[in-house]
Structure formats: C-alpha cells, structure tokens
Amino acid sequence: MSFSRPGLLYLYLTIIPMAPQAYFLPNAGLLPRVNDPRLDDALQRTAAGIVRHNIDAYSDGLVHRPYSEDPGDAVSEAQAYGMIVTLYGNDQDTFNKIWDAAENKMWNSGTKLYDWRWASKGGLSGTGMATDADQDIALMLLFADSLANKGIWKKHTGPKGAAYKARAMDIIGTIWSHAVGEGKYLAPGADWGGKDFVNPSYFSPATYRIFAKVDPGHDWNGVVDQCYRTIAASPGAAKGLIPDWMVPDGNYFNGSLGYNAYRQGRSMYKDGIRVAWRLALDWLWFKDQRAKQWLDAASAFAPTPDRANFYTMDGVLIPASDTFTLGSGQYRSRQEHSELTVGMWACAAFCSQGPTASRPWSDSLVAFLPAGADQWGRPEDTQIPGRTGSTPNEGYFEQFLAWFGGAVMAGRFTNVWDEMQHPLALAPGRNAPGPAGLGNMQGTSLRGYECDGRRVSTVPWEQGQFPAPRTTGPVFLLPDLKNP
C-alpha cells in the first residue's frame, strides 16, 4: 500500500468521531494500554483537580504543595510535574501559565537553572538546581516546541524572552556542565554529588536519548549507560528495589544527603519508587532491554497490587511505626499502600506482564479515586495507619505519581518528540494525510501502520495489546483502510 491517495485518507480520518480524545494530547504513536476507559476518566478528573487545588487556589501560577512542612510552598519538581500533566492533557494555556510563573519566580538567569524552592509567603527559600526537575522541564519544553512546529500548539515566548526550545537548550547546557560528572555521572544538583553519590530516581534514560538528538556534541548516551550500571549495582537489584540515595558502585552514602532523606536514603521510599516509572518510559519508547530486565525483577517481587508499598533493600516493608507529619498537623505512617505506590509499581507490572494481565492494577488504582472526586485518595483509608480526615495524603506528590502510573497504563505517556519529527504527524485541517492524535481510539476500527514517509505496511495489532512483531520505527493508528 502507498500513500497515493492522501485526500481519501484525510477524508477517512476526519470522519472519525474525535470526542473521546478531545481532552488528551494528540499523539500519533501506538503504545500498549490497559483496555479500561476508567483510566482516561480518572486522568481527566485528577488533572482538573491539580489545576484547581494546586494552581488556581494560589495567585502566582506556580504548582504548590498544600500540606508540605511549609504549607503552600512550591518546588521546581512541582512545576515539572505540572508541565507533564498539562502537556499530555493538551492544555497549553495552563502549561504556559506554569512555565511563565516558574520563569518569573524560579529561573536564575545568571546560573541558567531553576532555583528549587519558593516559600509559601513568597521569595526563594531554596536555591540551586534539583536536576530531576530541570531535566523534566527541558523535556517538556522540547515536546511543546515540537507540537508548536506542527501547528498543534501555538508558538510561545516566556516572560524572560526565551521560546520553548531556546530555554530547553539553556537547561540542557547547564545540566551537562554542572550536573554530569566525568561525562557520565548524573548529579542530583549543580556541582553537588555525581560520582560520590546519586539519587537514582533522577535517572531518566529516555530523556537523555532525546537530549542526545538536540545536543549531539555531548555524550548523553554515556550518561544512559552509567545510569544503568548504577541501577544494576543497587543492593536490591535482584528484587527490582533501589534505595533513594546511593553511591554509583552500589554502596550506601554515609554523608549528608538532600531534602527530607528518610533512613539515610537506604530504603526504597518516595524517591526510589519513581525508578519504575522512569524505566517504563525507556522501555516503552526505546525498548532498552536493561529497563525491561529491571521491570521484570520488580514485577516478580510485586506481582499483584497488594504488594505495592515501600521497602528496605532486603524486601521487607518499612516499619509502620515510622511516621511523618503533614503541614496540616495530621500524621501519616511511611508504610503506605496507596494510589502513589500502586501507580509506581503498576509501571513495572504493565511493562512486564502486558496490558491484559495488568487489569488488576488499573482496578486497584481507580479504587483510590472516590466517585465524583477530583483528587486521588480515599478520605478514610484503614490500609494506611494514621491516614484519616477529609484531605488526601499530601495533596501533591501522590497526586502526580498516581497520575503518571495511570497515564502509563492508559497509553498516554508517548514520546512526543520522535512522533512529531515524523512527516505524517501533522495538525488537523492542513490537507495532510491526516491529523496526529488517533492513537488509542476506543471503539473505532483501526489498524496499525508502520510508516517511513513513502510506504506504509500493516502491522498486526490488537486493540490494547503490543504490536506483534514490535517494530523499530514509528507505528501509527489509522482507519482500517483496504488496499485499492
């Protein structure tokens, strides 16, 4: 089959009802997904909740933490996470609102990084870079630029005169110069850590592969390889467990660590648990077998949702007696079977077990979203010691990590950069072979096509399943066209 009749193809595409996809970012790529429409509903509701409770409840446009130890403060990580949710939610106005606020309040023009913390009463209360936040912001800015280049989003210049890609390149340059040691060790902050100690949950191999495409003068793939060497050296590697903080050779670090380090960073707590999400993206986007090996080990350790929790490197639950207190005055146990832990462990199960076998994980996750609620978390939850009252856990971290896990299972976490580089990824209404954004259409007769811009060959595909065989090139979902 060839694209000799683009007008007909465009006609086919435009008659498909788009309403079920109106909320989400148009995406052309095919990712597997759990066939559970409740996930999309949950993602829409909780994304709206983040806007309502974490952004619009404040006056400055930043994403805030309502129940931190400084209730109402904002951190650079929150801005990154808000930009992730609003980009995949196709909400450019809110995306720009968050980024503009981060530029105004947190961007340091001298050091070319985002200072990491803004106090609840205004003013910086933490300076220097949190590497994970800046790298996530840079990736989202690259994605936003690629969407704007295709006419799906509009061009935008921030309040300090930088466009999306220009600021992304500033950040990438700073990370390489100040947070990549010896050309391979990712440091958790600017000129802080690296070869001496790392936070593995900051490792984002999929991100560095995209950085390598826009910054080919630096060996970002060397950073990828060192990330995997460090992950493999984890004292809990056989179980898919990794501590919050460690030395790249696999030892624990005995010095002073970062913000809110729990048990000297030696357990897989709220930092380390994010590794499953980070590696899930590298597997789904780039098929790195090292990611799959880790996710398989994690899934074998926690094969069912009831195992989702925080662990020591020996595979023992962290003590329920270990607690922390929210800014609201409510205390919480650090042992936690919640939307946060289910969302993160689900990333491993989904990639290892496949979409069909992962249905219990989507069941478990959506069970943490009460009917009509716009925030994850049951008001009364006896599974979490001390979790009582009418407010979710932190109103911040668990909201985002649950959303990320749901988005992975729903097939929403797509590689926007690579998709938008493809000549067929065009905006609607431009007499092109069709709009981007038909991925994951539910209830529509679709077939997967592998495209190289000249020829299109069919790829065996069943809705909700992995393509077989999995191809190395982009795969697009188009109506089930017949050969002429």
NUBADREN-885407 format. One line per 8 residues: number of its first residue (from 1); their letters; for each residue z, y negated, x negated of C-alpha. Coordinates in steps of 0.05 Angstrom, whole numbers, plus 32768, in hexadecimal, padded with zeros to 4 digits. Example, Ala and Ser with C-alpha at 12.3 -4.5 7.8 and 13.67 -1.06 7.14 Angstrom:
1	AS	809C,805A,7F0A; 808F,8015,7EEF $
//
This chain:
1	MSFSRPGL	8000,8000,8000; 7FF1,7FBA,7FE7; 8001,7F74,7FFF; 7FBB,7F65,8014; 7FD1,7F4D,8059; 800B,7F1D,804D; 8001,7EF9,808E; 800B,7F39,80B5 $
9	LYLYLTII	8047,7F4A,808C; 8065,7F06,8099; 8059,7F0F,80E3; 807D,7F51,80E2; 80B8,7F31,80BE; 80BE,7EF5,80EB; 80C3,7F1D,812B; 8101,7F42,8114 $
17	PMAPQAYF	813E,7F25,8137; 8168,7F03,8102; 81A6,7EF3,812A; 81D1,7F2B,810D; 81C5,7F0F,80C7; 81CB,7EC5,80D7; 820E,7EBD,80B5; 8201,7EE0,8073 $
25	LPNAGLLP	81D9,7ECB,8037; 8191,7EE1,803B; 818A,7F1A,800A; 814B,7F41,7FF9; 816B,7F79,7FD2; 8180,7FBC,7FED; 81C8,7FCF,7FE0; 81EB,800A,8000 $
33	RVNDPRLD	821D,7FFB,8036; 824E,801D,8064; 822F,8020,80A9; 8268,7FFA,80CA; 8257,7FB9,80EE; 82A1,7FA8,80F0; 829C,7F95,80A6; 826B,7F5D,80B3 $
41	DALQRTAA	8296,7F43,80EC; 82D4,7F46,80C0; 82B1,7F22,8087; 829A,7EEA,80B5; 82DE,7EE1,80D6; 8305,7EE1,8095; 82D4,7EB3,8071; 82DE,7E82,80AA $
49	GIVRHNID	8329,7E8C,80A2; 8325,7E7A,8058; 8300,7E3A,8069; 8332,7E2A,80A0; 8373,7E3A,807C; 8364,7E30,8033; 8332,7DF6,8033; 8330,7DCE,8073 $
57	AYSDGLVH	837C,7DCE,8079; 837C,7DA1,803C; 8359,7D5F,802F; 8338,7D67,7FEB; 8304,7D9E,7FF4; 8325,7DCE,7FC4; 8338,7E16,7FD5; 8384,7E17,7FD8 $
65	RPYSEDPG	83BC,7E4B,7FD3; 83E9,7E40,800F; 8424,7E6B,7FF9; 8424,7E68,7FAD; 8462,7E54,7F86; 8446,7E0D,7F8D; 8430,7E14,7FD6; 83EC,7DF3,7FE0 $
73	DAVSEAQA	83D6,7DF1,7F98; 8390,7E03,7F82; 8377,7E2B,7F47; 8332,7E31,7F29; 832F,7E7B,7F3C; 8336,7E66,7F85; 82FA,7E37,7F7F; 82D1,7E70,7F61 $
81	YGMIVTLY	82E6,7EA0,7F98; 82D7,7E6C,7FCE; 8292,7E62,7FB0; 8285,7EAD,7FB1; 8298,7EB3,7FFA; 8270,7E76,8010; 8233,7E88,7FE7; 822F,7ECE,8005 $
89	GNDQDTFN	8240,7EB0,8048; 8203,7E82,8042; 8230,7E45,804C; 8213,7E12,801B; 8239,7DD7,8039; 827D,7DF7,802B; 8264,7E12,7FE8; 8252,7DCC,7FD3 $
97	KIWDAAEN	8293,7DB0,7FEF; 82BB,7DE0,7FC3; 8291,7DD5,7F85; 8291,7D8A,7F8D; 82DD,7D8A,7F94; 82E4,7DB6,7F56; 82B7,7D86,7F30; 82E0,7D4A,7F46 $
105	KMWNSGTK	8325,7D68,7F3C; 831F,7D9E,7F07; 82E1,7D95,7EDD; 82F1,7D7D,7E97; 82B4,7D58,7E7D; 82CF,7D58,7E36; 82DB,7DA2,7E2E; 82A6,7DB7,7E62 $
113	LYDWRWAS	82D3,7DE6,7E88; 82FC,7DE6,7EC8; 8346,7DD9,7EBD; 8367,7E11,7EE0; 839C,7DF4,7F0F; 83A3,7DB9,7F3F; 83E9,7DAB,7F59; 83F9,7DA9,7FA3 $
121	KGGLSGTG	840C,7D60,7F9E; 83CD,7D4F,7F76; 83BD,7D4C,7F2D; 83B1,7D82,7EFA; 83EC,7DB1,7EEE; 83C8,7DE2,7EC2; 8393,7DD2,7E8E; 8362,7DFE,7E69 $
129	MATDADQD	8332,7E32,7E82; 833E,7E72,7EA9; 8301,7E98,7E90; 82F8,7EC2,7ECE; 82F6,7E85,7EFB; 82C3,7E60,7ED1; 8295,7E9C,7EC8; 8296,7EA9,7F13 $
137	IALMLLFA	8287,7E60,7F22; 824E,7E61,7EF0; 8230,7EA0,7F10; 8235,7E82,7F56; 8213,7E42,7F3D; 81DA,7E6B,7F20; 81D4,7E8F,7F63; 81D5,7E4D,7F88 $
145	DSLANKGI	819F,7E31,7F5B; 8173,7E6E,7F66; 817B,7E67,7FB1; 8169,7E1D,7FAD; 812C,7E2D,7F83; 8114,7E5B,7FBA; 8120,7E28,7FF1; 8157,7E51,8011 $
153	WKKHTGPK	818B,7E1E,7FFD; 8181,7DD5,7FED; 8186,7DB6,7FA8; 81C9,7D96,7F9B; 81E7,7D6A,7F65; 8232,7D68,7F5C; 825C,7D29,7F5A; 825A,7D27,7F0E $
161	GAAYKARA	820E,7D29,7F0B; 8203,7D73,7EFC; 81D6,7DA0,7F25; 81E8,7DE9,7F32; 81C6,7E08,7EF5; 81D6,7DD0,7EC5; 8220,7DD8,7ED2; 821B,7E24,7ECE $
169	MDIIGTIW	81FC,7E1D,7E89; 8234,7DED,7E74; 8267,7E22,7E88; 8241,7E5B,7E67; 823E,7E34,7E27; 8289,7E26,7E28; 829A,7E6F,7E36; 826F,7E87,7DFC $
177	SHAVGEGK	828A,7E53,7DCC; 82D4,7E57,7DDF; 82E0,7E98,7E05; 82B5,7ECB,7DE1; 82D5,7EE1,7DA0; 82AC,7EFF,7D67; 8271,7F01,7D96; 828E,7F35,7DC4 $
185	YLAPGADW	82D8,7F2E,7DD8; 82E0,7F09,7E1A; 831E,7EDD,7E16; 8346,7ECC,7E55; 8345,7E82,7E44; 8324,7E50,7E15; 833A,7E60,7DCE; 8372,7E8D,7DE9 $
193	GGKDFVNP	8371,7ED8,7DE2; 8334,7F03,7DD8; 833A,7F35,7D9F; 8386,7F2E,7DA2; 838D,7F3A,7DED; 8362,7F3A,7E2B; 8368,7F3B,7E76; 8338,7F74,7E8A $
201	SYFSPATY	8332,7F5A,7ED1; 830B,7F1F,7EB5; 82D5,7F4E,7E9B; 8296,7F45,7EC5; 825D,7F6C,7EA4; 822C,7F5E,7EDC; 8237,7F13,7ED2; 822B,7F17,7E87 $
209	RIFAKVDP	81E9,7F3B,7E92; 81D2,7F00,7EBB; 81ED,7ECE,7E88; 81C2,7EF3,7E54; 8184,7EE2,7E7D; 8192,7E97,7E7F; 81B3,7E93,7E3A; 818A,7EC3,7E10 $
217	GHDWNGVV	81A1,7EA4,7DCF; 81E5,7EC6,7DD4; 81F6,7F10,7DD5; 8214,7F16,7E1A; 8202,7F60,7E1B; 8231,7F67,7DDF; 8268,7F4B,7E0C; 8256,7F7E,7E41 $
225	DQCYRTIA	825C,7FB7,7E0E; 829F,7F9F,7DF4; 82B9,7F98,7E3B; 82A9,7FE2,7E47; 82C8,7FF7,7E05; 8309,7FD3,7E18; 8308,7FF1,7E5E; 82FE,8037,7E42 $
233	ASPGAAKG	833A,802B,7E14; 8369,801D,7E4E; 83A7,804A,7E4C; 8397,805C,7E95; 834C,8067,7E8C; 834D,80B0,7EA1; 8367,809B,7EE5; 833D,805C,7EEC $
241	LIPDWMVP	837A,8031,7EE0; 837E,7FF4,7EB2; 83B7,7FC4,7EA3; 83B5,7F7B,7EB5; 83B8,7F69,7E6A; 83AA,7F91,7E2C; 8390,7F90,7DE5; 8346,7FA5,7DE0 $
249	DGNYFNGS	8359,7FE3,7DB8; 8382,7FFE,7DF3; 83C8,7FE8,7DDE; 83F5,7FBB,7E06; 83FF,7F73,7DF0; 8446,7F60,7DDE; 843E,7F15,7DDB; 8440,7EDF,7E0F $
257	LGYNAYRQ	840E,7EE9,7E47; 83EE,7EBF,7E7D; 8402,7EA5,7EC1; 8430,7ED3,7EE9; 8428,7F11,7EBC; 844C,7F4A,7EDF; 8470,7F80,7EB6; 8453,7F61,7E76 $
265	GRSMYKDG	840D,7F71,7E91; 8417,7FBC,7E88; 8409,7FD2,7ED0; 83CA,7FCE,7EFA; 83E1,7F97,7F27; 83BB,7F5D,7F47; 8391,7F4F,7F0A; 837E,7F95,7EF3 $
273	IRVAWRLA	836D,7FAD,7F38; 8331,7F7D,7F38; 830E,7FA8,7F03; 82F5,7FD7,7F3A; 82D1,7F9D,7F5D; 82B4,7F82,7F1C; 8299,7FC6,7F06; 827F,7FD5,7F4C $
281	LDWLWFKD	8250,7F99,7F46; 8237,7FB1,7F02; 8229,7FF6,7F20; 8209,7FDC,7F5F; 81DF,7FA6,7F3C; 81CF,7FC6,7EF8; 81E2,8010,7EFD; 820B,8012,7EBD $
289	QRAKQWLD	8225,8059,7EB7; 8264,8041,7E95; 8276,801C,7ED5; 8269,805A,7EFE; 8293,8085,7ED0; 82CE,8056,7ED9; 82C4,8051,7F24; 82C0,809C,7F2A $
297	AASAFAPT	8302,80A3,7F06; 8322,806F,7F33; 8307,8090,7F71; 8321,80D4,7F5A; 8366,80B6,7F50; 8365,8091,7F94; 8334,80BA,7FBF; 8351,80A2,8001 $
305	PDRANFYT	8368,805E,801A; 83B2,8072,801E; 83B1,8073,7FD1; 839E,8029,7FCC; 83D7,8006,7FA8; 83EE,7FED,7F64; 83FE,801E,7F2C; 841A,8027,7EE7 $
313	MDGVLIPA	83EC,8045,7EB3; 840D,8089,7EC0; 83F4,8087,7F07; 8438,8078,7F25; 8440,8045,7F5C; 8460,8005,7F43; 84A8,8000,7F5E; 84B0,7FE8,7FA5 $
321	SDTFTLGS	84EF,7FC6,7F8E; 84C6,7F95,7F63; 84BD,7F58,7F8E; 84A3,7F11,7F8C; 84AF,7ED5,7FB9; 8479,7EAC,7FDA; 847B,7E61,7FDD; 848D,7E69,8027 $
329	GQYRSRQE	84CE,7E8B,8011; 84BB,7ED0,8029; 84C2,7F08,7FF7; 8490,7F40,7FEC; 8492,7F82,7FC8; 8460,7F89,7F90; 8451,7FCF,7FA8; 841C,7FC3,7FDB $
337	HSELTVGM	83ED,7FEB,8007; 83C7,7FB2,8025; 8383,7F93,8033; 8383,7F7D,7FEA; 838D,7FC1,7FCB; 8361,7FE4,7FFE; 8329,7FB2,7FF1; 832B,7FBC,7FA6 $
345	WACAAFCS	8333,8008,7FA5; 82FB,800C,7FD9; 82CB,7FF0,7FA6; 82D6,802E,7F7A; 82D3,805E,7FB5; 8293,803F,7FD0; 826E,8044,7F8E; 8287,8089,7F7E $
353	QGPTASRP	8288,80AB,7FC2; 824E,8087,7FE3; 824A,805F,8024; 8252,8098,8056; 8290,80B5,8035; 82AD,806F,802F; 82B3,8064,807A; 82FF,8072,8078 $
361	WSDSLVAF	8305,8038,8047; 82E2,8008,8076; 830E,8023,80AF; 834C,8015,8085; 8336,7FD0,8070; 8324,7FB6,80B5; 8366,7FD1,80CF; 8387,7F99,80A7 $
369	LPAGADQW	8363,7F65,80D1; 8384,7F5E,8115; 8358,7F52,8151; 8344,7F09,8155; 8364,7EF7,8112; 8340,7ED0,80DC; 836D,7EE7,80A3; 8378,7F2C,8085 $
377	GRPEDTQI	83BE,7F47,808D; 83E7,7F63,80C6; 8421,7F35,80DA; 8451,7F70,80DA; 8441,7FA4,80A5; 8475,7FD9,8097; 844B,7FF7,8060; 845C,7FBB,8033 $
385	PGRTGSTP	84A7,7FB3,8028; 84BC,7F6D,803B; 8479,7F5B,805A; 848F,7F3C,809B; 8482,7EFC,80C0; 8445,7EDB,80DC; 8420,7ECA,809C; 83F5,7EF7,8071 $
393	NEGYFEQF	840C,7F09,802C; 83F7,7ECD,8001; 83C2,7EB0,802E; 8396,7EAF,7FF0; 838D,7EE7,7FBE; 838E,7F20,7FF0; 835D,7EFA,801E; 8328,7EF7,7FE8 $
401	LAWFGGAV	8331,7F3C,7FC9; 832E,7F5C,800E; 82EF,7F34,801C; 82CF,7F4B,7FDB; 82DD,7F94,7FEA; 82C1,7F8C,8030; 8283,7F69,8015; 8277,7FA2,7FE4 $
409	MAGRFTNV	827B,7FD6,801B; 824F,7FAC,8049; 8218,7FA5,8015; 8221,7F5A,8012; 8231,7F52,7FC8; 81E9,7F4D,7FB0; 81CC,7F37,7F6D; 81B0,7EF6,7F86 $
417	WDEMQHPL	8196,7EE0,7F42; 8168,7F1B,7F38; 8153,7F1D,7F80; 813E,7ED4,7F81; 8115,7EDD,7F41; 80E7,7F0D,7F67; 80A7,7EED,7F82; 80B3,7F0B,7FC7 $
425	ALAPGRNA	80F7,7EEB,7FCF; 80DE,7EAD,7FF4; 80FB,7E80,8028; 80E8,7E89,8071; 80AE,7E62,808E; 8084,7E59,8050; 8049,7E87,805F; 8065,7EB7,802C $
433	PGPAGLGN	8067,7F02,8033; 80A8,7EF8,8058; 80ED,7EDB,8052; 8124,7EF6,8027; 815F,7F0F,804D; 814B,7F4F,8072; 817A,7F7B,804A; 81AC,7FA3,8072 $
441	MQGTSLRG	818D,7F94,80B6; 81B1,7FBF,80E9; 818B,7FDE,8122; 8147,7FCC,8105; 8111,7FFB,80EF; 810B,7FED,80A5; 80F2,8010,8068; 8102,8003,801F $
449	YECDGRRV	80CA,7FEB,7FF2; 80CA,7FE5,7FA7; 80A1,7FA8,7F94; 8085,7F8E,7F53; 8061,7F53,7F71; 801E,7F77,7F75; 8029,7FBB,7F93; 805D,7FD6,7FC3 $
457	STVPWEQG	8071,801F,7FC5; 80A1,803D,7FF7; 80E6,8053,7FE2; 8107,808A,800A; 8142,8068,802C; 8172,8077,8064; 819A,803F,8082; 81DE,803B,8063 $
465	QFPAPRTT	81CC,806A,802A; 81B7,8063,7FE2; 816C,8063,7FD6; 8154,80A6,7FBB; 813F,80A3,7F85; 8162,8063,7F71; 812E,8035,7F52; 8136,8006,7F18 $
473	GPVFLLPD	810F,7FCD,7F38; 811F,7FA1,7F74; 811E,7FC4,7FB7; 810E,7F9D,7FF6; 8119,7FAE,803E; 80DD,7F9F,8069; 80C8,7FB7,80AE; 80AE,7FFE,80AF $
481	LKNP	8066,7FEB,80A2; 802E,801F,80A5; 7FF6,8024,8074; 7FB7,8003,8090 $
//
